[in-house]
Amino acid sequence: MRDSFPFLLVAALGGWGNIGSLELVALTRLRVVLKDASRCNLERLQNAGVLAVMPVNGPVFHLIIGADAPRYMEILS
């Protein structure tokens, strides 16, 4: 993935102000809780390089990133 991936990811999720929490899950995905799920742009997430988006419950999503997920979590922390 590109170095711009973290910034594209945040933009597709509706910006920093829309991210309630973000955590690493299973070393290949990020779990994100959004303040307003309607601001999340699934097409932009996929275009950025997210392999899959799994809605969990309401504003909670798992973003399947792959082996680089820990690195991106560190950048976004």
DSSP file (Angstrom, degrees, kcal/mol; ACC not computed):
  #  RESIDUE AA STRUCTURE BP1 BP2  ACC     N-H-->O    O-->H-N    N-H-->O    O-->H-N    TCO  KAPPA ALPHA  PHI   PSI    X-CA   Y-CA   Z-CA
    1    1 A M              0   0    0      0, 0.0    48,-0.1     0, 0.0     2,-0.1   0.000 360.0 360.0 360.0 162.0    0.0    0.0    0.0
    2    2 A R    >   -     0   0    0     46,-0.3     3,-1.4     1,-0.1    46,-0.0  -0.345 360.0-117.3 -80.5 160.0    1.0    3.6   -0.5
    3    3 A D  T 3  S+     0   0    0      1,-0.3     4,-0.3     2,-0.1    -1,-0.1   0.740 115.8  61.1 -65.7 -22.5    2.4    5.9    2.2
    4    4 A S  T >> S+     0   0    0      1,-0.2     4,-2.3     2,-0.1     3,-0.5   0.528  76.1  99.2 -81.0  -5.0   -0.7    8.0    1.7
    5    5 A F  H <> S+     0   0    0     -3,-1.4     4,-2.8     1,-0.2     5,-0.2   0.887  77.0  52.5 -52.3 -48.6   -3.0    5.2    2.7
    6    6 A P  H 3> S+     0   0    0      0, 0.0     4,-2.2     0, 0.0    -1,-0.2   0.890 112.1  46.4 -57.9 -37.7   -3.5    6.4    6.3
    7    7 A F  H <> S+     0   0    0     -3,-0.5     4,-2.1    -4,-0.3    -2,-0.2   0.887 113.0  48.5 -71.6 -39.0   -4.6    9.8    5.1
    8    8 A L  H  X S+     0   0    0     -4,-2.3     4,-2.4     2,-0.2    -1,-0.2   0.881 110.9  52.8 -65.3 -38.3   -6.9    8.3    2.5
    9    9 A L  H  X S+     0   0    0     -4,-2.8     4,-1.6    -5,-0.3    -2,-0.2   0.942 109.2  47.3 -62.3 -49.5   -8.4    6.0    5.1
   10   10 A V  H  <>S+     0   0    0     -4,-2.2     5,-2.7     1,-0.2     4,-0.3   0.910 112.7  49.9 -60.3 -43.3   -9.1    8.8    7.6
   11   11 A A  H ><5S+     0   0    0     -4,-2.1     3,-1.4     1,-0.2    -1,-0.2   0.916 109.8  50.2 -62.5 -43.2  -10.8   10.9    4.8
   12   12 A A  H 3<5S+     0   0    0     -4,-2.4    29,-3.1     1,-0.3    -1,-0.2   0.768 105.7  57.6 -67.6 -25.3  -12.9    7.9    3.7
   13   13 A L  T 3<5S-     0   0    0     -4,-1.6    -1,-0.3    27,-0.2    -2,-0.2   0.458 129.7 -94.2 -83.6  -0.6  -14.0    7.4    7.3
   14   14 A G  T < 5S-     0   0    0     -3,-1.4    -3,-0.2    -4,-0.3    -2,-0.1   0.588  72.2 -68.3 100.5  12.2  -15.4   11.0    7.4
   15   15 A G    > < -     0   0    0     -5,-2.7     3,-1.7    -6,-0.2     4,-0.5  -0.066  64.6 -65.4  92.7 165.2  -12.3   12.7    8.9
   16   16 A W  G >  S+     0   0    0      1,-0.3     3,-1.4     2,-0.2    -1,-0.2   0.857 129.1  61.0 -57.0 -37.8  -10.6   12.6   12.3
   17   17 A G  G 3  S+     0   0    0      1,-0.3    -1,-0.3    -3,-0.1    -2,-0.1   0.655 101.8  53.2 -67.2 -14.6  -13.6   14.1   14.0
   18   18 A N  G <  S+     0   0    0     -3,-1.7    17,-2.8    -8,-0.1     2,-0.8   0.518  87.0  92.8 -96.2  -7.2  -15.8   11.2   12.9
   19   19 A I  E <   +A   34   0A   0     -3,-1.4    15,-0.2    -4,-0.5     3,-0.1  -0.791  45.9 177.9 -93.9 112.7  -13.6    8.5   14.4
   20   20 A G  E     -     0   0A   0     13,-2.9     2,-0.3    -2,-0.8    14,-0.2   0.905  69.5 -14.4 -78.0 -43.9  -14.6    7.6   17.9
   21   21 A S  E     -A   33   0A   0     12,-1.4    12,-2.4     2,-0.0     2,-0.3  -0.987  55.4-162.5-157.3 158.7  -12.0    4.8   18.3
   22   22 A L  E     +A   32   0A   0     -2,-0.3     2,-0.3    10,-0.2    10,-0.2  -0.987  17.2 166.4-146.2 129.8   -9.6    2.8   16.3
   23   23 A E  E     -A   31   0A   0      8,-2.2     8,-3.4    -2,-0.3     2,-0.3  -0.991  36.8-107.3-147.1 155.5   -7.8   -0.4   17.3
   24   24 A L  E     -A   30   0A   0     -2,-0.3     2,-0.4     6,-0.2     6,-0.2  -0.633  34.5-171.3 -80.6 135.0   -5.9   -3.3   15.8
   25   25 A V  E >>  -A   29   0A   0      4,-2.9     4,-1.7    -2,-0.3     3,-1.1  -0.996  64.1 -16.9-131.5 127.8   -7.7   -6.6   15.6
   26   26 A A  T 34 S-     0   0    0     -2,-0.4     4,-0.1     1,-0.3    -1,-0.1   0.687 102.8 -87.4  56.3  23.3   -6.2  -10.0   14.7
   27   27 A L  T 34 S+     0   0    0      2,-0.2    42,-0.3     1,-0.2    -1,-0.3   0.395 125.4  64.6  62.4  -2.5   -3.1   -8.3   13.1
   28   28 A T  T <4 S+     0   0    0     -3,-1.1    38,-2.6    41,-0.2    37,-2.5   0.410  98.0  45.1-126.2  -1.4   -4.8   -8.0    9.8
   29   29 A R  E  <  -AB  25  64A   0     -4,-1.7    -4,-2.9    35,-0.2     2,-0.4  -0.959  62.4-134.6-144.1 159.8   -7.6   -5.6   10.4
   30   30 A L  E     -AB  24  63A   0     33,-2.1    33,-3.2    -2,-0.3     2,-0.6  -0.948  16.0-146.4-113.4 135.5   -8.6   -2.3   12.1
   31   31 A R  E     -AB  23  62A   0     -8,-3.4    -8,-2.2    -2,-0.4     2,-0.4  -0.900  22.7-173.9-100.2 124.0  -11.7   -2.0   14.2
   32   32 A V  E     -AB  22  61A   0     29,-2.9    29,-2.7    -2,-0.6     2,-0.6  -0.962  17.7-159.4-124.3 136.2  -13.2    1.5   13.9
   33   33 A V  E     -AB  21  60A   0    -12,-2.4   -13,-2.9    -2,-0.4   -12,-1.4  -0.967  19.4-157.4-111.4 120.2  -16.1    3.0   15.8
   34   34 A L  E     -A   19   0A   0     25,-2.7     3,-0.3    -2,-0.6   -15,-0.2  -0.687  20.9-144.3 -98.8 149.9  -17.5    6.0   14.0
   35   35 A K  S    S+     0   0    0    -17,-2.8     2,-0.3     1,-0.3    -1,-0.1   0.841 100.5  19.2 -76.0 -35.0  -19.6    8.8   15.4
   36   36 A D    >   -     0   0    0    -18,-0.5     3,-1.8     1,-0.1    -1,-0.3  -0.853  66.8-168.8-139.4  99.4  -21.7    9.0   12.3
   37   37 A A  G >  S+     0   0    0     -2,-0.3     3,-1.5    -3,-0.3    -1,-0.1   0.748  83.7  70.1 -62.3 -24.2  -21.6    5.9   10.1
   38   38 A S  G 3  S+     0   0    0      1,-0.3    -1,-0.3     3,-0.1   -24,-0.1   0.704  90.8  61.4 -68.3 -17.4  -23.4    7.7    7.2
   39   39 A R  G <  S+     0   0    0     -3,-1.8     2,-0.4   -26,-0.1    -1,-0.3   0.538  81.2 103.2 -84.2  -7.1  -20.2    9.8    6.7
   40   40 A C    <   -     0   0    0     -3,-1.5     2,-0.8    -4,-0.2   -27,-0.2  -0.633  62.0-152.5 -79.3 130.3  -18.2    6.7    5.9
   41   41 A N     >  -     0   0    0    -29,-3.1     4,-1.9    -2,-0.4     5,-0.1  -0.867   9.9-172.5-108.0 100.1  -17.5    6.3    2.1
   42   42 A L  H  > S+     0   0    0     -2,-0.8     4,-2.3     1,-0.2     5,-0.2   0.860  84.8  54.3 -62.3 -37.7  -17.1    2.5    1.4
   43   43 A E  H  > S+     0   0    0      1,-0.2     4,-2.5     2,-0.2    -1,-0.2   0.914 108.5  48.7 -63.9 -42.1  -16.1    3.1   -2.2
   44   44 A R  H  > S+     0   0    0      2,-0.2     4,-1.8     1,-0.2    -1,-0.2   0.867 108.9  54.5 -65.9 -35.6  -13.3    5.5   -1.1
   45   45 A L  H  X>S+     0   0    0     -4,-1.9     5,-2.2     2,-0.2     4,-1.0   0.944 111.6  43.9 -61.2 -47.5  -12.1    2.9    1.4
   46   46 A Q  H ><5S+     0   0    0     -4,-2.3     3,-0.6     1,-0.2    -2,-0.2   0.900 112.6  51.7 -65.7 -40.4  -11.9    0.2   -1.3
   47   47 A N  H 3<5S+     0   0    0     -4,-2.5    -1,-0.2     1,-0.2    -2,-0.2   0.820 105.7  56.8 -64.8 -29.9  -10.2    2.7   -3.7
   48   48 A A  H 3<5S-     0   0    0     -4,-1.8   -46,-0.3    -5,-0.2    -1,-0.2   0.759 129.9 -93.1 -72.0 -24.8   -7.7    3.5   -1.0
   49   49 A G  T <<5S+     0   0    0     -4,-1.0     2,-0.3    -3,-0.6    -3,-0.2   0.448  71.5 149.3 125.0   3.4   -6.7   -0.1   -0.7
   50   50 A V      < -     0   0    0     -5,-2.2    -1,-0.3    -6,-0.2    15,-0.2  -0.545  38.5-149.0 -66.5 129.1   -8.9   -1.6    2.1
   51   51 A L  S    S-     0   0    0     13,-2.2     2,-0.3    -2,-0.3    -1,-0.2   0.872  70.4 -13.7 -71.2 -37.9   -9.4   -5.3    1.1
   52   52 A A  E     -C   64   0A   0     12,-1.0    12,-2.9    -7,-0.1     2,-0.5  -0.980  55.5-138.9-161.2 154.2  -12.8   -5.5    2.7
   53   53 A V  E     -C   63   0A   0     -2,-0.3    10,-0.2    10,-0.2   -11,-0.0  -0.986  16.7-167.0-120.4 123.6  -15.2   -3.7    5.0
   54   54 A M  E     -C   62   0A   0      8,-3.1     8,-2.7    -2,-0.5     2,-0.2  -0.924  13.8-144.3-113.7 108.8  -17.1   -5.8    7.5
   55   55 A P  E     +C   61   0A   0      0, 0.0     6,-0.2     0, 0.0     3,-0.1  -0.539  20.9 178.6 -66.0 134.2  -20.0   -4.0    9.3
   56   56 A V  E     -     0   0A   0      4,-3.1     2,-0.2    -2,-0.2     5,-0.2   0.844  61.2 -27.5-103.1 -56.5  -20.1   -5.3   12.9
   57   57 A N  E >  S-C   60   0A   0      3,-1.0     3,-1.7     1,-0.1    -1,-0.1  -0.769 100.3 -49.0-166.6 114.6  -22.9   -3.5   14.7
   58   58 A G  T 3  S+     0   0    0      1,-0.3    -2,-0.1    -2,-0.2    -1,-0.1  -0.366 130.1   1.7  58.6-117.7  -24.2    0.0   14.0
   59   59 A P  T 3  S+     0   0    0      0, 0.0   -25,-2.7     0, 0.0     2,-0.5   0.290 110.3 103.5 -86.9  12.2  -21.2    2.4   13.8
   60   60 A V  E <   +BC  33  57A   0     -3,-1.7    -4,-3.1   -27,-0.2    -3,-1.0  -0.830  45.4 172.0-101.4 128.7  -18.6   -0.4   14.3
   61   61 A F  E     -BC  32  55A   0    -29,-2.7   -29,-2.9    -2,-0.5     2,-0.5  -0.972  27.4-143.2-133.2 147.0  -16.7   -1.7   11.3
   62   62 A H  E     -BC  31  54A   0     -8,-2.7    -8,-3.1    -2,-0.3     2,-0.7  -0.963  17.1-156.0-105.6 126.1  -13.7   -4.0   10.7
   63   63 A L  E     -BC  30  53A   0    -33,-3.2   -33,-2.1    -2,-0.5     2,-0.7  -0.907  10.3-142.4-103.0 114.1  -11.5   -2.9    7.9
   64   64 A I  E     +BC  29  52A   0    -12,-2.9   -13,-2.2    -2,-0.7   -12,-1.0  -0.676  35.3 157.9 -80.1 113.6   -9.5   -5.8    6.4
   65   65 A I        -     0   0    0    -37,-2.5     3,-0.3    -2,-0.7     2,-0.3   0.770  36.4-136.7-106.6 -38.3   -6.1   -4.3    5.7
   66   66 A G    >   -     0   0    0    -38,-2.6     3,-2.1     1,-0.2    -1,-0.2  -0.709  58.3 -23.6 105.9-163.0   -3.7   -7.3    5.6
   67   67 A A  T 3  S+     0   0    0      1,-0.3     4,-0.3    -2,-0.3    -1,-0.2   0.672 129.8  63.3 -62.7 -19.2   -0.3   -7.7    7.0
   68   68 A D  T 3> S+     0   0    0     -3,-0.3     4,-2.2     1,-0.2     3,-0.3   0.475  72.2 100.6 -84.1  -1.3    0.4   -4.0    7.1
   69   69 A A  H <> S+     0   0    0     -3,-2.1     4,-2.5   -42,-0.3     5,-0.2   0.886  79.0  51.2 -54.5 -45.1   -2.4   -3.3    9.6
   70   70 A P  H  > S+     0   0    0      0, 0.0     4,-2.0     0, 0.0    -1,-0.2   0.900 110.1  50.4 -61.3 -37.9   -0.1   -3.0   12.6
   71   71 A R  H  > S+     0   0    0     -3,-0.3     4,-1.9    -4,-0.3    -2,-0.2   0.921 112.6  45.5 -64.5 -43.7    2.1   -0.5   10.8
   72   72 A Y  H  X S+     0   0    0     -4,-2.2     4,-2.4     1,-0.2    -1,-0.2   0.856 109.4  55.3 -70.4 -33.6   -0.9    1.7    9.8
   73   73 A M  H  X S+     0   0    0     -4,-2.5     4,-1.1    -5,-0.3    -1,-0.2   0.912 107.7  50.3 -62.6 -40.8   -2.3    1.4   13.3
   74   74 A E  H  < S+     0   0    0     -4,-2.0     3,-0.3     1,-0.2    -2,-0.2   0.905 111.1  48.5 -63.4 -41.7    1.0    2.8   14.7
   75   75 A I  H  < S+     0   0    0     -4,-1.9    -1,-0.2     1,-0.2    -2,-0.2   0.901 113.9  46.4 -64.2 -40.8    0.9    5.7   12.2
   76   76 A L  H  <        0   0    0     -4,-2.4    -1,-0.2     1,-0.2    -2,-0.2   0.611 360.0 360.0 -80.2 -12.6   -2.7    6.5   13.1
   77   77 A S     <        0   0    0     -4,-1.1    -1,-0.2    -3,-0.3    -2,-0.1   0.488 360.0 360.0 -77.2 360.0   -2.2    6.3   16.8
